[in-house]
Amino acid sequence: MSPTLGGVTGPAQRATLPTIPRQRVQPGGVRTPAATTSRKTRLVTVGAVVAGLAVLLLGYLRMARATPTNSDAAANALQAWDMLHGDVLLRGWTLSDVSFYSTELLQYALIEVFFGLDQRVVHVASATTYLLLIVFASLAAKGDATGRAAWARVAVVVATLLVPQPHGGWAVVLYAPDHTGTAVPLLLAWLLVDRRSATPLRRWWPVGVLVVLALAQVADPLAMFIGAVPLALVSAARLIRGRTWRGTDAHLLAAAAGSVVLAHALLALVWWAGGFSVHSPVARFSPAAELGDHVVTAVNATAHNYGAYLPTLDGPLALAAGLVNLALLLLVVAALGATVVRFFRTSPDGASPDGSSPGGGDRIAQVLTAAILVNLSAFIASTQAGDIGSARQIVAVLPFGAVLAARVWGDRLLTAAPAVRRIGAVAGVILVVAFATQSAGAKPQPPEAHEVAEYLVAHDLRYGLGSYWGSNVITLASNGRAQVAPVIGPDIRSYRWESDADWYDATKHDARFLVIDLKHARYGTVDAAVAQFGVPVERHDFGRWALLVYDHNLLAGLPAQCGGLAAATHTHCPPLSPKIPGAGLLD
């Protein structure tokens, strides 16, 4: 027998020592080759991502410049300019039915610090907004995935958003501030929800979600319908299925409801303090007989936003890219169906992937699905579904769908059959070449009425009136050296839409010219101007525009159009108090 060891008899054996992990740093702080290689890989990855984003920014900037700036975009630039110069609340301003106050106007003001009052601000803002959309959509799609799975999800998002519909699509996603930019803060809110345990807010993350959603709604009422409402619906459904009113979903339900209250409280506070006013969003139900046509419009408009509206694509490359985009759109449709089915098939007692709440399923995928369905349903049921030009009303379906498809199908791309992966690689090459071709072929266009702006500056005509589409844009195109206050017809009236009441004060300004839009008679005609102001001392025609020069102040006794009401002068317009989006449905 062998000697005992610790009271245990048996044959003596060589002691087995635990395996010591290989150290990455040697004594003295010297990095091993493995650590150095890993660091170089990360630097190369970061460099490649930054370079890729720079290329995207330059490409989208060229596409943005191919669409002429108009008075809507110019008005936003003028508002941001006033904010930058101390008028933070935009006193006296009446905006449209979308303020952009807490989103794009801040962005414009920041860009104007570098560019000044210049039409380039509009294009830079549009390109950076779309780039931010890609970045935040990629982050939302990534979720908690790592490694190759994370890159697969990001690839789906980038592919879906990379190539917009040429020309018409540029006017939706790369033009003046519109509903495209609204998706950026909403994606940020979904990021806070998805990574709540890892945010600096810690246990206060529901407050962060509430605030972000509220600011999005201050900027765009649509954010209530595609942000707060879907989040509330999904949270309530998960709570009901889980048979509890506690946990993450309860916090999200409170945040969604609270954001609506906070948003309207902020707008009311701004108005009470003498700040800007906004018009009520146009919301009307469509007659039932038109719903079928609206469904067709919704399908075409969605395809247009995804760059997959084939009838307007010209050339083999554009058509090939359109077919790839169509396949990606079908992938989004499949993801919508899969998410709905999974929600109802998941056991009510099952835990969500992070184990934080009953109800089961990918919460973010469910919220995105609800947002897409609400947006499309509201579009079909309302009078907003006019033609393909109304695609901007449902543009949020594009980034939301990209994130949804990435979260549902991205991981499966790694295990797809080799043939499928080869097809995906070919599709990616087609999209990259199409993006490069679109960027290179995009030709910069001058702003609308730029000839009039140049003439006014050259002949020292500094202040006047103009049909709406020939007003704010002339002010911006002339870098503020010629200011044109917007008017509407049929007789010439001041226009309380994207304008400042101070512009119509005859004691402060001397308006000596009038720009008439010969294309749109509803904003005033030459005959109406002559009947109202007399025969001009000069007339100059610039294609679509007629410039009438007078020898007296046109602001004296100028009547006003205050929304649906007419008034003797602009100062007689009644106050435009804040209203809840959708209130028009009850009129």
C-alpha positions in Angstrom: 0.0 0.0 0.0 1.1 3.5 -0.6 1.4 6.0 2.0 -1.8 7.8 2.9 -2.4 11.3 1.6 -4.9 13.4 3.5 -6.3 10.2 5.0 -7.0 8.7 1.6 -5.3 5.5 0.7 -4.5 4.4 -2.8 -1.7 4.6 -5.4 0.1 7.8 -5.5 -0.6 9.9 -8.6 1.0 12.9 -10.1 -0.9 16.0 -9.1 -2.9 17.7 -11.9 -2.6 21.4 -11.9 -5.3 23.7 -13.3 -4.7 25.1 -16.7 -3.6 28.8 -16.6 -5.0 31.0 -19.3 -2.5 32.5 -21.7 -1.8 36.0 -20.7 -2.1 38.7 -23.4 0.3 41.1 -21.7 3.7 39.9 -20.7 5.6 41.1 -17.5 6.6 44.7 -17.9 3.5 45.7 -19.8 4.6 44.4 -23.2 1.7 43.4 -25.5 1.7 40.0 -27.0 1.3 39.6 -30.8 -2.3 38.4 -30.3 -3.3 41.6 -28.4 -1.6 43.8 -31.0 -3.4 42.0 -33.8 -6.8 42.3 -32.1 -6.2 46.1 -31.6 -5.2 46.5 -35.2 -8.3 44.7 -36.3 -10.5 47.0 -34.2 -8.8 50.0 -35.6 -9.2 48.8 -39.2 -12.9 48.1 -38.6 -13.5 51.5 -37.1 -11.6 53.1 -40.0 -13.6 51.2 -42.5 -16.9 52.1 -40.9 -15.9 55.8 -40.7 -14.8 55.8 -44.4 -18.0 54.1 -45.4 -20.1 56.7 -43.6 -18.1 59.5 -45.3 -18.7 57.9 -48.7 -22.5 57.6 -47.9 -22.6 61.3 -46.8 -21.0 62.5 -49.9 -23.2 60.4 -52.1 -26.4 61.5 -50.4 -25.3 65.1 -50.5 -25.0 64.9 -54.3 -28.5 63.4 -54.5 -29.9 66.0 -52.2 -28.5 68.8 -54.3 -30.2 67.4 -57.3 -33.6 68.5 -56.0 -34.2 72.3 -56.1 -34.8 74.0 -52.7 -38.3 75.4 -52.3 -40.0 77.7 -49.9 -40.9 75.0 -47.4 -37.2 74.1 -46.8 -36.2 77.8 -47.0 -38.8 78.6 -44.2 -37.1 76.1 -41.9 -33.7 77.7 -42.6 -35.1 81.1 -41.8 -36.6 79.9 -38.6 -33.4 78.2 -37.5 -31.6 81.5 -38.4 -33.8 83.4 -36.1 -33.3 80.9 -33.3 -29.6 81.1 -33.8 -29.8 84.9 -33.4 -31.7 84.9 -30.1 -35.3 84.3 -31.0 -35.4 80.9 -29.4 -39.2 80.7 -29.1 -39.7 82.0 -32.7 -42.0 84.8 -31.5 -44.6 85.9 -34.1 -43.9 82.9 -36.3 -46.7 80.7 -37.6 -45.4 77.4 -38.8 -47.0 74.7 -40.8 -48.8 71.7 -39.2 -45.3 70.2 -38.4 -43.0 72.4 -36.4 -39.6 70.5 -36.6 -38.8 72.7 -33.6 -37.1 70.1 -31.4 -35.4 68.2 -34.3 -34.5 69.6 -37.7 -34.6 73.3 -36.7 -31.9 72.6 -34.1 -29.9 70.7 -36.8 -30.3 73.6 -39.2 -29.2 76.1 -36.6 -26.0 74.0 -36.0 -25.2 73.8 -39.7 -25.8 77.5 -40.1 -23.1 78.2 -37.6 -20.7 77.0 -40.4 -22.5 77.9 -43.6 -24.5 81.0 -42.6 -27.9 81.7 -44.2 -27.3 79.7 -47.4 -29.3 77.2 -49.4 -26.5 74.6 -48.9 -27.8 74.3 -45.4 -30.9 72.5 -46.7 -28.9 69.9 -48.6 -26.3 69.3 -45.9 -29.1 68.8 -43.4 -31.0 66.4 -45.6 -27.9 64.2 -46.3 -26.9 64.1 -42.6 -30.5 63.3 -41.5 -30.6 60.3 -43.9 -27.1 59.2 -42.7 -28.3 59.4 -39.1 -31.3 57.3 -40.1 -29.0 54.6 -41.4 -26.8 54.7 -38.3 -29.6 54.6 -35.8 -31.5 51.9 -37.8 -28.3 49.8 -37.8 -27.9 50.2 -34.0 -31.6 49.3 -33.4 -31.3 46.3 -35.7 -28.1 45.0 -34.0 -29.8 44.7 -30.7 -27.8 42.4 -28.4 -26.3 40.5 -31.3 -22.5 40.3 -31.6 -19.9 39.2 -34.1 -21.0 38.0 -37.5 -24.7 38.0 -36.4 -24.5 41.7 -35.7 -22.8 42.5 -39.0 -25.5 40.4 -40.8 -28.2 42.5 -39.3 -26.5 45.8 -40.1 -26.0 44.5 -43.7 -29.7 44.0 -44.1 -30.4 47.6 -42.9 -27.8 49.2 -45.1 -28.9 47.2 -48.1 -32.5 48.3 -47.6 -31.8 52.0 -47.2 -28.8 52.3 -49.5 -30.4 53.1 -52.9 -33.5 55.3 -52.9 -35.8 55.7 -55.8 -34.0 58.0 -58.3 -35.3 61.6 -58.5 -38.8 61.1 -57.0 -37.3 59.1 -54.1 -34.7 61.8 -53.5 -37.5 64.3 -53.1 -38.9 62.2 -50.3 -35.9 61.0 -48.2 -33.3 63.7 -49.2 -35.3 66.9 -49.4 -36.7 69.5 -47.0 -37.5 68.4 -43.4 -40.4 66.0 -43.4 -41.5 62.8 -41.8 -38.2 61.1 -42.8 -36.3 62.8 -40.0 -39.0 61.9 -37.5 -37.8 58.3 -37.5 -34.4 59.3 -36.0 -35.7 60.2 -32.5 -38.1 57.3 -32.6 -35.3 54.8 -33.3 -33.4 56.4 -30.5 -36.4 55.7 -28.2 -36.4 52.1 -29.3 -32.7 51.9 -28.6 -33.3 53.1 -25.0 -36.0 50.4 -24.7 -33.8 47.7 -26.1 -30.7 48.5 -24.1 -32.3 49.9 -21.0 -30.0 48.1 -18.6 -26.9 49.3 -20.3 -27.8 53.0 -20.7 -26.4 55.7 -18.4 -29.9 56.4 -17.3 -30.0 53.1 -15.4 -33.3 52.8 -13.6 -34.5 56.1 -15.0 -34.6 54.8 -18.5 -38.4 55.0 -18.8 -38.1 58.8 -18.3 -35.6 58.9 -21.1 -38.1 57.1 -23.4 -40.8 59.5 -22.3 -38.8 62.6 -23.0 -37.5 61.4 -26.4 -41.0 60.5 -27.6 -42.3 63.8 -26.4 -39.7 65.8 -28.2 -40.4 63.8 -31.4 -44.1 64.7 -31.0 -43.3 68.4 -30.5 -41.5 68.3 -33.8 -44.0 66.2 -35.7 -47.5 65.1 -34.6 -47.1 61.9 -36.7 -44.7 60.7 -34.0 -47.7 60.2 -31.7 -49.3 57.8 -34.3 -46.1 55.9 -35.2 -44.3 56.2 -31.9 -46.4 56.6 -28.7 -49.5 54.8 -29.9 -47.7 51.6 -31.2 -45.6 51.4 -28.0 -48.7 51.7 -25.9 -50.6 49.1 -27.9 -47.8 46.6 -27.7 -47.1 47.2 -24.0 -50.8 46.8 -23.1 -51.1 43.6 -25.2 -48.0 42.1 -23.5 -49.3 43.0 -20.1 -52.7 41.5 -20.8 -51.2 38.2 -22.2 -48.9 38.1 -19.2 -51.8 38.8 -16.8 -49.8 41.4 -14.9 -49.6 45.2 -14.7 -46.0 45.3 -13.5 -42.6 45.2 -15.0 -41.0 46.7 -18.1 -44.2 46.8 -20.2 -46.0 48.7 -17.5 -43.2 51.3 -17.4 -43.4 51.6 -21.2 -47.1 52.0 -21.2 -46.8 54.8 -18.8 -44.0 56.4 -20.8 -46.0 56.3 -24.0 -49.0 57.9 -22.4 -46.9 60.4 -20.6 -45.1 61.5 -23.7 -48.3 62.6 -25.4 -49.3 64.7 -22.4 -45.8 66.2 -22.1 -45.6 67.0 -25.8 -48.8 69.0 -25.8 -47.9 70.7 -22.6 -44.6 71.8 -24.1 -46.3 73.2 -27.2 -48.9 75.0 -25.0 -46.1 76.4 -22.9 -44.3 77.8 -25.9 -47.5 79.3 -27.2 -48.4 80.8 -23.8 -44.9 82.4 -23.6 -45.5 84.1 -26.9 -43.6 81.7 -29.1 -44.5 80.1 -32.4 -47.9 78.7 -33.4 -48.7 75.7 -35.5 -51.7 74.7 -37.6 -53.7 71.7 -36.7 -52.7 68.6 -38.7 -55.1 67.8 -41.5 -56.9 64.6 -40.5 -60.0 63.5 -42.2 -61.5 60.1 -42.9 -61.8 59.1 -46.5 -65.1 58.0 -48.0 -65.4 54.2 -48.0 -65.7 54.2 -51.8 -62.1 55.5 -52.1 -60.5 52.9 -49.8 -59.7 50.5 -52.6 -57.8 53.1 -54.5 -56.0 54.1 -51.3 -54.8 50.6 -50.9 -53.3 50.7 -54.3 -51.7 54.1 -53.6 -50.3 52.7 -50.3 -48.7 49.8 -52.1 -47.2 52.0 -54.8 -46.0 54.6 -52.3 -44.4 52.0 -50.1 -42.6 50.5 -53.2 -41.5 54.1 -54.1 -40.0 54.7 -50.6 -38.1 51.4 -50.8 -36.7 52.2 -54.3 -38.7 49.4 -55.8 -41.3 51.3 -57.9 -40.4 49.7 -61.2 -42.5 51.8 -63.6 -40.3 54.9 -63.1 -36.9 53.1 -63.2 -34.9 53.7 -66.4 -32.0 51.5 -67.5 -30.8 48.0 -66.7 -28.8 48.9 -63.6 -31.6 51.0 -62.1 -34.1 48.2 -62.8 -31.7 45.6 -61.3 -31.4 47.7 -58.1 -35.1 48.1 -58.1 -35.6 44.3 -58.2 -33.2 43.9 -55.3 -35.1 46.5 -53.3 -38.3 44.8 -54.2 -36.9 41.5 -52.8 -35.9 43.4 -49.6 -39.4 44.9 -49.4 -40.9 41.4 -49.6 -38.5 40.3 -46.8 -40.0 43.1 -44.7 -43.5 41.9 -45.5 -42.5 38.4 -44.4 -41.0 39.8 -41.2 -44.3 41.6 -40.5 -46.2 38.3 -40.8 -43.7 36.3 -38.8 -43.7 38.8 -35.9 -47.5 38.8 -35.7 -47.7 35.0 -35.8 -44.9 34.6 -33.2 -46.7 37.0 -30.8 -49.9 35.0 -30.8 -48.1 31.6 -30.7 -45.8 32.5 -27.8 -47.1 31.3 -24.5 -48.5 34.1 -22.3 -46.4 32.7 -19.5 -43.2 32.6 -21.6 -40.5 35.2 -20.9 -39.2 37.6 -23.4 -35.7 37.0 -24.7 -34.1 39.1 -22.0 -36.3 37.5 -19.4 -37.5 40.9 -18.1 -41.2 40.7 -18.9 -43.9 38.2 -19.6 -45.6 38.2 -22.9 -42.7 36.8 -24.9 -41.2 37.7 -28.2 -39.0 40.5 -29.5 -40.5 43.6 -28.0 -38.8 46.0 -30.5 -39.9 43.9 -33.5 -43.4 44.0 -32.1 -43.4 47.8 -31.7 -42.0 48.3 -35.2 -44.7 46.0 -36.6 -47.4 47.9 -34.8 -45.9 51.2 -36.0 -45.9 50.1 -39.6 -49.4 48.7 -39.5 -50.8 51.9 -37.8 -49.0 54.1 -40.3 -50.3 52.2 -43.3 -53.8 51.9 -41.9 -54.1 55.6 -41.1 -52.8 56.5 -44.5 -55.4 54.2 -46.3 -58.3 55.4 -44.1 -57.5 59.1 -44.5 -57.6 61.7 -47.2 -53.8 61.9 -47.2 -53.5 59.1 -49.7 -53.6 61.2 -52.8 -51.1 59.9 -55.3 -47.5 58.7 -55.4 -46.4 62.1 -54.2 -48.0 61.4 -50.8 -45.4 58.7 -50.2 -43.7 61.0 -47.6 -46.7 60.4 -45.3 -45.6 56.7 -44.8 -41.8 57.1 -45.3 -41.2 55.8 -41.7 -42.2 52.4 -43.0 -38.8 52.3 -44.8 -36.4 52.5 -41.8 -38.8 50.7 -39.5 -39.2 47.8 -42.0 -35.4 47.6 -42.5 -34.8 47.2 -38.7 -37.7 44.7 -38.5 -36.4 42.5 -41.3 -32.8 42.7 -39.9 -34.0 41.5 -36.4 -36.2 38.7 -37.8 -34.0 37.4 -40.6 -30.5 38.8 -40.1 -29.2 35.9 -38.0 -30.5 33.3 -40.4 -28.4 34.7 -43.2 -25.4 33.1 -41.5 -26.9 29.7 -41.8 -28.4 30.1 -45.3 -27.5 27.8 -48.1 -24.4 28.7 -50.1 -26.6 29.5 -53.2 -28.6 32.0 -51.1 -25.4 33.6 -49.8 -24.1 33.9 -53.3 -27.3 35.6 -54.5 -27.0 38.0 -51.6 -23.5 38.9 -52.5 -24.5 39.6 -56.1 -27.4 41.7 -54.9 -25.1 43.7 -52.6 -22.7 44.4 -55.5 -25.7 45.6 -57.6 -26.8 48.0 -54.9 -23.3 49.4 -54.3 -22.8 50.0 -58.1 -26.3 51.6 -58.3 -25.5 53.9 -55.4 -22.2 54.9 -57.0 -23.9 55.5 -60.3 -26.8 57.6 -58.8 -24.3 59.7 -56.8 -22.1 60.4 -59.8 -25.0 61.1 -62.1 -26.9 63.5 -59.7 -26.7 67.0 -61.1 -26.9 69.9 -58.7 -30.0 72.1 -59.3 -30.3 75.8 -58.3 -33.2 76.8 -55.9 -36.5 77.7 -57.3 -36.9 81.3 -58.4 -33.1 81.8 -58.2 -33.2 84.1 -61.3 -35.5 86.4 -59.5 -33.3 86.4 -56.4 -30.3 87.4 -58.6 -32.2 90.2 -60.3 -33.4 91.6 -57.0 -30.0 91.7 -55.5 -28.4 93.2 -58.6 -31.0 96.0 -58.7 -31.0 96.7 -55.0 -34.6 95.6 -54.4 -34.5 94.6 -50.8 -38.1 94.0 -49.6 -41.3 92.8 -51.2 -44.1 90.2 -51.4 -44.3 87.0 -53.3 -46.6 84.0 -54.1 -45.7 81.4 -51.4 -43.5 79.3 -53.6 -41.6 82.4 -54.7 -41.1 83.9 -51.3 -39.0 82.3 -48.5 -36.8 80.5 -51.2 -35.9 83.9 -52.7 -34.9 85.2 -49.3 -32.7 82.1 -48.7 -31.3 82.0 -52.3 -30.2 85.7 -51.9 -28.6 84.9 -48.5 -31.0 87.3 -46.9 -30.1 90.3 -49.1 -33.6 90.4 -50.7 -36.5 89.5 -48.3 -39.8 88.3 -49.7 -42.8 87.8 -47.5 -45.3 85.1 -48.6 -48.8 85.9 -49.9 -51.7 83.9 -51.1 -54.6 84.6 -53.6 -56.8 84.9 -55.4 -56.5 88.5 -54.4 -53.2 89.3 -52.7 -53.3 88.6 -49.0 -50.7 88.0 -46.3 -50.3 84.3 -45.6 -50.1 82.9 -42.1 -48.1 79.8 -43.0 -44.4 79.5 -42.5 -44.2 83.3 -42.0 -43.5 85.9 -39.3 -46.2 88.4 -38.4 -43.5 91.1 -38.3 -42.9 90.8 -42.0 -46.3 92.4 -42.7 -45.9 95.4 -40.5 -46.0 98.5 -42.8 -44.4 100.6 -40.1 -41.3 98.5 -40.2 -41.0 97.4 -43.8 -41.4 99.0 -47.2 -42.4 96.4 -49.8 -41.8 97.7 -53.3 -42.2 94.6 -55.4 -44.4 91.5 -55.9 -43.4 88.1 -57.3 -46.2 86.3 -59.0 -46.2 82.5 -59.5 -47.7 82.1 -63.0 -48.0 78.3 -62.5 -50.2 78.4 -59.4 -53.0 81.0 -59.6 -54.2 80.1 -56.1 -51.3 82.1 -54.7 -52.3 85.3 -56.7 -52.4 86.4 -60.3 -51.0 89.4 -62.2 -54.5 90.7 -62.9 -55.4 90.5 -59.2 -52.3 92.4 -58.3 -53.0 95.2 -60.9 -56.6 95.5 -59.6 -55.4 95.7 -56.0 -52.2 97.7 -56.2 -52.4 99.4 -59.6 -50.2 99.2 -62.7 -46.6 98.5 -61.7 -43.8 100.8 -62.9 -41.9 97.8 -64.1 -42.6 94.2 -65.0 -39.9 91.5 -65.6 -40.7 87.9 -66.5 -38.5 84.9 -65.5 -40.2 81.9 -67.0 -42.6 80.8 -64.3 -42.2 84.0 -62.3 -43.4 87.6 -63.0 -41.8 90.4 -61.0 -43.9 93.5 -60.6 -42.1 96.6 -59.2 -44.1 99.4 -57.6 -43.4 102.9 -56.3 -45.4 102.6 -53.1 -45.5 100.3 -50.0 -47.6 97.2 -50.8 -48.0 96.4 -47.1 -50.2 99.4 -46.5 -53.7 98.1 -46.0 -52.7 94.5 -47.1 -55.5 92.1 -46.2 -54.7 88.8 -44.5 -55.6 85.2 -44.9 -55.6 83.5 -41.5 -55.9 79.9 -42.3 -59.6 79.5 -43.3 -60.5 83.0 -42.2 -59.9 86.4 -43.9 -59.0 89.5 -41.9 -58.5 93.2 -42.6 -54.8 93.0 -41.8 -52.4 90.5 -40.5 -52.6 91.9 -36.9 -56.4 91.1 -36.9 -55.8 87.3 -37.3 -57.2 85.5 -34.3 -54.7 83.5 -32.1 -53.9 80.0 -33.3 -53.9 78.0 -30.1 -52.4 74.4 -29.9 -54.7 71.5 -30.7 -54.3 67.7 -30.3 -53.4 65.8 -33.4 -56.5 64.1 -34.8 -58.9 66.7 -33.3 -60.0 67.5 -36.8 -61.7 64.1 -36.9 -64.2 65.3 -34.4 -65.1 68.5 -36.2 
